[in-house]
Amino acid sequence: MRYSSSLQVNLGFLGENFQLIQNIAPKAKIIPMVKADAYGNGLLEISRFLVKDCEAKTLGCASLGEAILIEELSRSFGTKLLVFSDTSLDDEELSKAYMGSNIIPVIHQRSDLELVLKSSTFSKIPLVIKVNTGMNRLGLSLEDLDANLPTLKARGIKHLMTHFARSFDKLRKDDKTHRQFEEFKKIQKYLNDSGVSIEETSVSNSGAVEQKFGIDETYIRPGLMLYGPPSVVDPIIWNGHQVSCWSTKVLSSFLVKKGTPVGYGVNVADKDCFMVVLPIGYGDGFLTYYSGMTVKVNGIVGRVFGRVNMDMTFLQFDPNASSEIKNGDLVEIWNHENTRIADMASQTRTHAYQIMCAVSSRIPRIYKVK
C-alpha cells in the first residue's frame, strides 16, 4: 500500500457521465460495465454508486467471480448482474450462483446454449444470448441458433446482443460496424420469423454510443466512456469527465551532468538535466513502456527517463526546473480531463483501457462526491 500516491475517484463525475450518456440515448436503458474492477476504479464502490445513486438496474461483469462479489448489493436493490464471458456454466458447483434471480450468464457458445436448454437445473434462467456478427471472438452463429430452434421457440430469448469490433473508428457507410449491425438485424429477423420471441436487444458499446449508433435498441452498454476517456479519438467527440485522478509526489531530485548513467542498465543522460524520482513503478501500474512519455510537475513538462523500475520512475527536466520543483511536490499522472489519458495512450501506443486497468491494488482508491 502506498501513502504517497492515490487514485482519487470522483463519484460525482461518474454520476454526471451516467446522465450525459442517458441524454445521448434517451430511449435506451443503460447497462454500465463494471468489469475489470470497474476499469480500475474499484468494483464494489463503483457498483454501489451506480445502483444506489444512478439507479442502474443491470450491471455488466466479465466473470462470474466479479458478479459474486457484488451479489449481496444486487439482492438488496433488485439489480441484475450479467456475466459476459467467463461464465463457468460447465462447473457444477460454481454454476449454482445462477440459481438465484440476480446473476445471469450471457450465452456465447453452442455447448453452453445446449447445456442451459437441456438441463432442468437452468430452466428458470433468462436466456441472454450473444451472437457473432463478425467480431469472431465470442458469439453464437446462425447455425448454432438454427440447430436449437424448437427449444428457443418454446422458451423465448430474454435479451439478444452482439459486440462491435471497430466502433472506436469514425463511422462510415458500409464499414465494419454497419455490416455487423445489418447481420444482427438479419439474425433477429430470422428468429422472429421462426417464432422465437425476443424481449430485449443491445448492440452499442462506448464507441457506438459516442457516435449515436445502435442506440435505439432496448439497452446500451457503455464501458470506457462511463469512466471518462473517449473511445473515438479521431476526432474526440465525448466530453465526459475523467472520473479518476492518479497523483503521487516527488520522492527525490538531483542535477545530472551529460553522460552520467542513471538507474538500471546503461541509460545515460543525453544532456545536462534535472532528474526527479517518483515513488511509483510498474508494480503500481506505471508500465515499462511509459518510457519517453511526458509528465508535468508544477506545470513544467518532463519526460520519463530510462527504465521504469518496479517501485520508482525517473523524470528528466531541463536544469532550470531545479528551482521550480522540490521534494514532496504533487505530481498528477492524470487528472480529471478526459483528454489526458487519450494523450498518454497515443504517446505510449496503447489504449486508455489498459492504462486505467493497470493501476494496481498497491495504489489506494479514495472516493469522494464533488
KASULSUL-V124909 format. One record per residue. N is the residue number from 1. PSI is psi in degrees with one decimal (* if undefined). OMEGA is omega in radians with two decimals (NA if undefined). D_FIRST is the distance of its C-alpha to the first C-alpha in whole Angstrom. Layout:
BEGIN
n=N psi=PSI omega=OMEGA d_first=D_FIRST
n=N psi=PSI omega=OMEGA d_first=D_FIRST
END
This chain:
BEGIN
n=1 psi=133.9 omega=3.09 d_first=0
n=2 psi=143.7 omega=2.96 d_first=4
n=3 psi=-20.0 omega=-3.09 d_first=7
n=4 psi=-9.1 omega=-3.05 d_first=9
n=5 psi=152.4 omega=3.11 d_first=9
n=6 psi=157.7 omega=2.97 d_first=10
n=7 psi=107.1 omega=-3.12 d_first=12
n=8 psi=121.6 omega=-3.06 d_first=15
n=9 psi=116.1 omega=-3.10 d_first=17
n=10 psi=103.5 omega=-3.11 d_first=20
n=11 psi=-26.7 omega=3.06 d_first=22
n=12 psi=-41.4 omega=3.08 d_first=25
n=13 psi=-37.5 omega=3.09 d_first=25
n=14 psi=-43.9 omega=3.10 d_first=25
n=15 psi=-40.3 omega=3.11 d_first=28
n=16 psi=-41.2 omega=3.10 d_first=30
n=17 psi=-41.7 omega=3.12 d_first=29
n=18 psi=-44.0 omega=-3.12 d_first=30
n=19 psi=-37.9 omega=3.09 d_first=34
n=20 psi=-39.5 omega=3.11 d_first=34
n=21 psi=-42.3 omega=3.11 d_first=34
n=22 psi=-35.5 omega=3.11 d_first=36
n=23 psi=-32.4 omega=3.10 d_first=39
n=24 psi=-38.5 omega=-3.08 d_first=39
n=25 psi=71.1 omega=-3.02 d_first=40
n=26 psi=-22.2 omega=-3.11 d_first=42
n=27 psi=-17.0 omega=-3.04 d_first=43
n=28 psi=152.8 omega=2.97 d_first=41
n=29 psi=151.3 omega=-3.03 d_first=38
n=30 psi=129.5 omega=2.92 d_first=34
n=31 psi=97.0 omega=3.11 d_first=32
n=32 psi=133.5 omega=3.11 d_first=29
n=33 psi=124.1 omega=-3.12 d_first=27
n=34 psi=16.4 omega=-3.14 d_first=23
n=35 psi=165.7 omega=3.10 d_first=23
n=36 psi=51.4 omega=3.13 d_first=20
n=37 psi=41.6 omega=-3.09 d_first=17
n=38 psi=52.0 omega=3.12 d_first=20
n=39 psi=38.2 omega=3.08 d_first=19
n=40 psi=-0.2 omega=-3.06 d_first=16
n=41 psi=-9.4 omega=3.11 d_first=16
n=42 psi=105.4 omega=-3.00 d_first=15
n=43 psi=-51.1 omega=-3.01 d_first=18
n=44 psi=-45.5 omega=-3.12 d_first=19
n=45 psi=-42.7 omega=3.14 d_first=18
n=46 psi=-45.2 omega=-3.14 d_first=20
n=47 psi=-43.0 omega=3.14 d_first=23
n=48 psi=-43.6 omega=-3.14 d_first=23
n=49 psi=-42.7 omega=-3.13 d_first=24
n=50 psi=-36.8 omega=-3.13 d_first=26
n=51 psi=-48.3 omega=-3.04 d_first=28
n=52 psi=-44.9 omega=-3.02 d_first=29
n=53 psi=-34.1 omega=-3.14 d_first=29
n=54 psi=-8.9 omega=3.10 d_first=30
n=55 psi=36.9 omega=3.05 d_first=32
n=56 psi=132.6 omega=-3.09 d_first=32
n=57 psi=-14.5 omega=3.12 d_first=34
n=58 psi=137.3 omega=3.06 d_first=32
n=59 psi=149.4 omega=-3.13 d_first=29
n=60 psi=124.8 omega=3.10 d_first=28
n=61 psi=161.5 omega=3.04 d_first=26
n=62 psi=-34.1 omega=-3.03 d_first=26
n=63 psi=157.2 omega=3.07 d_first=26
n=64 psi=-35.9 omega=3.13 d_first=27
n=65 psi=-40.5 omega=3.09 d_first=24
n=66 psi=-43.7 omega=-3.12 d_first=22
n=67 psi=-40.3 omega=3.14 d_first=25
n=68 psi=-35.7 omega=3.13 d_first=25
n=69 psi=-33.3 omega=-3.10 d_first=22
n=70 psi=14.2 omega=-3.09 d_first=23
n=71 psi=-41.6 omega=-3.11 d_first=27
n=72 psi=-41.0 omega=3.09 d_first=27
n=73 psi=-42.8 omega=-3.09 d_first=26
n=74 psi=-36.7 omega=3.12 d_first=29
n=75 psi=-39.1 omega=-3.10 d_first=31
n=76 psi=-31.9 omega=-3.05 d_first=31
n=77 psi=3.2 omega=3.14 d_first=32
n=78 psi=26.9 omega=-3.11 d_first=34
n=79 psi=137.8 omega=3.10 d_first=32
n=80 psi=147.9 omega=3.12 d_first=33
n=81 psi=114.7 omega=3.10 d_first=30
n=82 psi=131.1 omega=3.09 d_first=31
n=83 psi=110.9 omega=-2.90 d_first=30
n=84 psi=-27.4 omega=-3.05 d_first=31
n=85 psi=-61.7 omega=-3.06 d_first=31
n=86 psi=75.9 omega=-2.96 d_first=29
n=87 psi=-24.2 omega=-3.10 d_first=31
n=88 psi=31.0 omega=3.14 d_first=32
n=89 psi=-26.6 omega=-3.11 d_first=35
n=90 psi=-0.4 omega=3.10 d_first=37
n=91 psi=112.6 omega=-3.02 d_first=35
n=92 psi=-39.8 omega=-3.10 d_first=37
n=93 psi=-49.0 omega=-3.10 d_first=34
n=94 psi=-36.2 omega=-3.07 d_first=31
n=95 psi=-9.8 omega=3.06 d_first=34
n=96 psi=-20.5 omega=3.12 d_first=35
n=97 psi=-22.0 omega=3.14 d_first=32
n=98 psi=-1.9 omega=-3.07 d_first=35
n=99 psi=-19.2 omega=3.03 d_first=37
n=100 psi=-164.0 omega=-3.10 d_first=36
n=101 psi=4.8 omega=-3.01 d_first=37
n=102 psi=-37.5 omega=-3.08 d_first=34
n=103 psi=126.6 omega=-3.04 d_first=32
n=104 psi=128.2 omega=3.11 d_first=35
n=105 psi=144.0 omega=2.95 d_first=34
n=106 psi=115.6 omega=-3.05 d_first=36
n=107 psi=121.6 omega=-3.00 d_first=38
n=108 psi=5.0 omega=3.08 d_first=38
n=109 psi=152.6 omega=-2.98 d_first=40
n=110 psi=-40.3 omega=-3.11 d_first=44
n=111 psi=-39.4 omega=3.11 d_first=43
n=112 psi=-38.4 omega=3.12 d_first=40
n=113 psi=-46.1 omega=-3.11 d_first=43
n=114 psi=-34.9 omega=3.08 d_first=46
n=115 psi=-47.6 omega=-3.11 d_first=44
n=116 psi=-38.0 omega=-3.10 d_first=43
n=117 psi=-31.3 omega=-3.04 d_first=47
n=118 psi=-22.0 omega=-3.07 d_first=48
n=119 psi=129.2 omega=3.09 d_first=46
n=120 psi=-21.7 omega=3.13 d_first=47
n=121 psi=-35.0 omega=-3.07 d_first=43
n=122 psi=17.6 omega=-3.00 d_first=42
n=123 psi=-23.1 omega=-3.11 d_first=45
n=124 psi=0.7 omega=3.13 d_first=44
n=125 psi=127.1 omega=3.05 d_first=41
n=126 psi=137.5 omega=-3.13 d_first=42
n=127 psi=108.5 omega=3.03 d_first=42
n=128 psi=116.0 omega=-2.96 d_first=40
n=129 psi=130.6 omega=3.02 d_first=41
n=130 psi=131.8 omega=3.11 d_first=39
n=131 psi=148.0 omega=3.12 d_first=42
n=132 psi=115.9 omega=-3.13 d_first=42
n=133 psi=11.2 omega=3.10 d_first=44
n=134 psi=-6.6 omega=3.05 d_first=43
n=135 psi=-31.5 omega=3.06 d_first=39
n=136 psi=45.4 omega=3.06 d_first=40
n=137 psi=-71.8 omega=3.03 d_first=37
n=138 psi=150.4 omega=3.08 d_first=37
n=139 psi=144.5 omega=3.12 d_first=40
n=140 psi=146.4 omega=3.08 d_first=43
n=141 psi=167.4 omega=3.07 d_first=46
n=142 psi=-34.6 omega=3.12 d_first=49
n=143 psi=-39.7 omega=3.09 d_first=51
n=144 psi=-43.0 omega=-3.13 d_first=48
n=145 psi=-42.7 omega=-3.10 d_first=49
n=146 psi=-36.9 omega=-3.13 d_first=53
n=147 psi=-20.3 omega=-3.11 d_first=53
n=148 psi=20.7 omega=-3.01 d_first=51
n=149 psi=-44.5 omega=-3.12 d_first=53
n=150 psi=-42.5 omega=-3.13 d_first=55
n=151 psi=-38.3 omega=3.09 d_first=52
n=152 psi=-38.1 omega=3.13 d_first=50
n=153 psi=-39.0 omega=-3.13 d_first=54
n=154 psi=-32.8 omega=-3.02 d_first=54
n=155 psi=-35.8 omega=-3.08 d_first=50
n=156 psi=156.3 omega=3.13 d_first=49
n=157 psi=126.3 omega=3.11 d_first=46
n=158 psi=-45.8 omega=-3.01 d_first=44
n=159 psi=123.9 omega=3.08 d_first=42
n=160 psi=131.5 omega=-3.08 d_first=42
n=161 psi=165.2 omega=2.94 d_first=40
n=162 psi=177.9 omega=-3.12 d_first=39
n=163 psi=130.3 omega=-3.13 d_first=37
n=164 psi=137.5 omega=-3.09 d_first=38
n=165 psi=-26.2 omega=-3.02 d_first=37
n=166 psi=34.6 omega=-3.13 d_first=38
n=167 psi=-8.2 omega=3.06 d_first=37
n=168 psi=-11.7 omega=3.05 d_first=35
n=169 psi=149.8 omega=3.06 d_first=38
n=170 psi=128.0 omega=-3.05 d_first=41
n=171 psi=138.5 omega=3.06 d_first=43
n=172 psi=153.2 omega=-3.13 d_first=47
n=173 psi=133.7 omega=3.07 d_first=50
n=174 psi=20.4 omega=3.11 d_first=50
n=175 psi=-177.1 omega=-3.09 d_first=46
n=176 psi=-43.3 omega=-3.09 d_first=44
n=177 psi=-43.3 omega=3.09 d_first=43
n=178 psi=-41.3 omega=-3.13 d_first=46
n=179 psi=-38.8 omega=3.10 d_first=47
n=180 psi=-40.8 omega=-3.14 d_first=45
n=181 psi=-40.4 omega=3.09 d_first=45
n=182 psi=-39.9 omega=3.11 d_first=49
n=183 psi=-39.3 omega=3.09 d_first=48
n=184 psi=-46.3 omega=-3.13 d_first=46
n=185 psi=-34.3 omega=3.09 d_first=49
n=186 psi=-45.2 omega=3.12 d_first=52
n=187 psi=-42.3 omega=3.12 d_first=50
n=188 psi=-44.7 omega=-3.13 d_first=49
n=189 psi=-41.8 omega=3.13 d_first=53
n=190 psi=-44.4 omega=3.14 d_first=54
n=191 psi=-44.5 omega=3.12 d_first=52
n=192 psi=-45.0 omega=-3.13 d_first=54
n=193 psi=-23.2 omega=3.14 d_first=57
n=194 psi=2.2 omega=3.09 d_first=57
n=195 psi=13.6 omega=3.10 d_first=56
n=196 psi=120.4 omega=3.12 d_first=53
n=197 psi=140.1 omega=3.09 d_first=51
n=198 psi=118.3 omega=-3.05 d_first=48
n=199 psi=-40.8 omega=-3.03 d_first=47
n=200 psi=156.4 omega=3.08 d_first=44
n=201 psi=157.8 omega=2.99 d_first=42
n=202 psi=146.4 omega=3.11 d_first=40
n=203 psi=-25.3 omega=-2.87 d_first=39
n=204 psi=117.7 omega=2.93 d_first=37
n=205 psi=-170.6 omega=-2.97 d_first=34
n=206 psi=-49.0 omega=-3.09 d_first=32
n=207 psi=-39.3 omega=3.12 d_first=34
n=208 psi=-41.0 omega=3.12 d_first=37
n=209 psi=-44.8 omega=-3.14 d_first=37
n=210 psi=-34.4 omega=-3.11 d_first=36
n=211 psi=11.2 omega=3.07 d_first=40
n=212 psi=43.0 omega=-3.12 d_first=41
n=213 psi=127.8 omega=3.13 d_first=42
n=214 psi=16.7 omega=-3.03 d_first=42
n=215 psi=0.9 omega=3.09 d_first=41
n=216 psi=3.9 omega=3.02 d_first=45
n=217 psi=177.0 omega=-3.08 d_first=43
n=218 psi=-41.5 omega=-3.07 d_first=42
n=219 psi=157.5 omega=2.84 d_first=39
n=220 psi=158.2 omega=-3.03 d_first=36
n=221 psi=69.6 omega=-3.14 d_first=33
n=222 psi=139.2 omega=3.06 d_first=31
n=223 psi=-88.5 omega=-3.04 d_first=27
n=224 psi=-47.3 omega=-3.06 d_first=26
n=225 psi=-27.9 omega=3.12 d_first=28
n=226 psi=-31.7 omega=-3.08 d_first=27
n=227 psi=-1.3 omega=2.99 d_first=23
n=228 psi=-54.9 omega=-3.03 d_first=25
n=229 psi=148.6 omega=3.08 d_first=26
n=230 psi=148.4 omega=2.96 d_first=30
n=231 psi=-42.0 omega=3.11 d_first=31
n=232 psi=118.6 omega=-3.05 d_first=34
n=233 psi=0.0 omega=-3.12 d_first=34
n=234 psi=80.9 omega=0.02 d_first=37
n=235 psi=167.4 omega=3.06 d_first=38
n=236 psi=126.0 omega=-3.13 d_first=35
n=237 psi=-6.5 omega=-3.14 d_first=36
n=238 psi=125.3 omega=-3.06 d_first=34
n=239 psi=33.7 omega=3.09 d_first=33
n=240 psi=168.0 omega=3.09 d_first=30
n=241 psi=142.3 omega=2.89 d_first=27
n=242 psi=116.9 omega=-3.02 d_first=23
n=243 psi=-36.6 omega=-3.07 d_first=21
n=244 psi=158.2 omega=3.02 d_first=18
n=245 psi=119.1 omega=-3.13 d_first=17
n=246 psi=116.3 omega=-3.11 d_first=14
n=247 psi=152.3 omega=3.06 d_first=14
n=248 psi=-162.9 omega=3.14 d_first=13
n=249 psi=164.1 omega=3.05 d_first=15
n=250 psi=120.0 omega=3.14 d_first=17
n=251 psi=-43.1 omega=-3.10 d_first=16
n=252 psi=161.9 omega=3.13 d_first=19
n=253 psi=151.5 omega=-3.10 d_first=23
n=254 psi=153.7 omega=3.06 d_first=26
n=255 psi=144.6 omega=-3.09 d_first=30
n=256 psi=136.4 omega=3.07 d_first=31
n=257 psi=149.0 omega=3.08 d_first=34
n=258 psi=134.9 omega=3.12 d_first=35
n=259 psi=-4.4 omega=-3.13 d_first=35
n=260 psi=128.6 omega=3.05 d_first=32
n=261 psi=140.1 omega=-3.11 d_first=30
n=262 psi=121.3 omega=3.06 d_first=26
n=263 psi=-164.7 omega=-3.13 d_first=24
n=264 psi=152.9 omega=3.03 d_first=24
n=265 psi=-149.0 omega=-3.08 d_first=27
n=266 psi=49.1 omega=3.08 d_first=30
n=267 psi=106.3 omega=-3.02 d_first=29
n=268 psi=134.8 omega=3.12 d_first=31
n=269 psi=127.4 omega=-3.10 d_first=31
n=270 psi=-3.8 omega=3.14 d_first=34
n=271 psi=165.4 omega=2.97 d_first=35
n=272 psi=135.5 omega=-3.03 d_first=35
n=273 psi=174.9 omega=3.09 d_first=31
n=274 psi=120.6 omega=-3.11 d_first=28
n=275 psi=135.3 omega=3.06 d_first=25
n=276 psi=133.1 omega=3.11 d_first=22
n=277 psi=126.7 omega=3.06 d_first=18
n=278 psi=144.3 omega=-3.12 d_first=15
n=279 psi=45.5 omega=3.05 d_first=12
n=280 psi=150.3 omega=3.10 d_first=11
n=281 psi=-159.5 omega=-3.07 d_first=13
n=282 psi=-19.9 omega=3.03 d_first=14
n=283 psi=-15.9 omega=3.12 d_first=11
n=284 psi=-7.0 omega=-3.09 d_first=9
n=285 psi=5.4 omega=3.01 d_first=13
n=286 psi=98.4 omega=-2.80 d_first=15
n=287 psi=158.5 omega=-3.04 d_first=18
n=288 psi=-32.9 omega=-3.10 d_first=20
n=289 psi=10.9 omega=2.97 d_first=23
n=290 psi=-4.2 omega=3.10 d_first=22
n=291 psi=128.1 omega=-3.10 d_first=24
n=292 psi=-13.5 omega=-3.13 d_first=26
n=293 psi=147.6 omega=3.13 d_first=25
n=294 psi=143.6 omega=3.06 d_first=25
n=295 psi=135.1 omega=3.12 d_first=23
n=296 psi=140.6 omega=2.97 d_first=24
n=297 psi=120.9 omega=-3.09 d_first=23
n=298 psi=35.0 omega=3.11 d_first=25
n=299 psi=-1.1 omega=-3.12 d_first=28
n=300 psi=130.8 omega=-3.06 d_first=28
n=301 psi=122.5 omega=3.01 d_first=28
n=302 psi=177.5 omega=-3.10 d_first=26
n=303 psi=138.9 omega=3.11 d_first=26
n=304 psi=125.1 omega=-3.02 d_first=23
n=305 psi=135.2 omega=2.97 d_first=25
n=306 psi=-147.3 omega=-3.05 d_first=25
n=307 psi=127.8 omega=3.01 d_first=22
n=308 psi=126.1 omega=3.14 d_first=19
n=309 psi=172.2 omega=3.08 d_first=17
n=310 psi=-37.8 omega=-3.00 d_first=14
n=311 psi=-7.3 omega=-3.06 d_first=12
n=312 psi=157.4 omega=3.11 d_first=14
n=313 psi=141.1 omega=3.06 d_first=17
n=314 psi=138.2 omega=2.94 d_first=20
n=315 psi=134.7 omega=-3.12 d_first=22
n=316 psi=127.8 omega=3.11 d_first=26
n=317 psi=164.1 omega=2.97 d_first=28
n=318 psi=152.5 omega=-3.08 d_first=32
n=319 psi=-33.2 omega=-3.09 d_first=33
n=320 psi=-11.6 omega=3.08 d_first=34
n=321 psi=-13.3 omega=-3.11 d_first=30
n=322 psi=-23.6 omega=3.12 d_first=29
n=323 psi=-10.1 omega=-3.07 d_first=31
n=324 psi=-15.1 omega=-3.08 d_first=29
n=325 psi=132.4 omega=3.13 d_first=25
n=326 psi=163.4 omega=3.12 d_first=24
n=327 psi=137.3 omega=3.14 d_first=20
n=328 psi=-9.8 omega=3.13 d_first=18
n=329 psi=146.3 omega=3.13 d_first=20
n=330 psi=139.5 omega=3.06 d_first=18
n=331 psi=124.1 omega=3.07 d_first=18
n=332 psi=114.0 omega=3.06 d_first=18
n=333 psi=-44.8 omega=2.89 d_first=18
n=334 psi=159.8 omega=-3.11 d_first=20
n=335 psi=-161.3 omega=-3.06 d_first=21
n=336 psi=8.1 omega=3.04 d_first=23
n=337 psi=123.4 omega=-3.02 d_first=26
n=338 psi=-11.7 omega=3.13 d_first=26
n=339 psi=-18.3 omega=-3.09 d_first=28
n=340 psi=-47.6 omega=-3.13 d_first=25
n=341 psi=-34.8 omega=3.06 d_first=24
n=342 psi=-38.9 omega=3.11 d_first=27
n=343 psi=-41.6 omega=3.07 d_first=28
n=344 psi=-43.8 omega=-3.13 d_first=24
n=345 psi=-40.6 omega=3.13 d_first=26
n=346 psi=-43.6 omega=-3.12 d_first=29
n=347 psi=-35.6 omega=-3.03 d_first=28
n=348 psi=4.6 omega=3.09 d_first=26
n=349 psi=43.2 omega=3.04 d_first=29
n=350 psi=-156.2 omega=3.12 d_first=26
n=351 psi=161.1 omega=-3.04 d_first=26
n=352 psi=-33.6 omega=3.14 d_first=24
n=353 psi=-50.0 omega=-3.08 d_first=23
n=354 psi=-39.7 omega=-3.14 d_first=21
n=355 psi=-46.1 omega=-3.10 d_first=19
n=356 psi=-44.0 omega=-3.09 d_first=18
n=357 psi=-19.3 omega=-3.07 d_first=17
n=358 psi=-21.9 omega=-3.08 d_first=15
n=359 psi=119.5 omega=-2.95 d_first=12
n=360 psi=171.5 omega=3.14 d_first=10
n=361 psi=-10.2 omega=3.09 d_first=7
n=362 psi=-19.0 omega=3.09 d_first=4
n=363 psi=115.7 omega=-3.13 d_first=6
n=364 psi=141.7 omega=3.03 d_first=7
n=365 psi=129.3 omega=3.12 d_first=10
n=366 psi=122.9 omega=-3.03 d_first=13
n=367 psi=140.1 omega=3.08 d_first=16
n=368 psi=157.1 omega=2.98 d_first=19
n=369 psi=122.3 omega=-3.00 d_first=23
n=370 psi=* omega=NA d_first=25
END
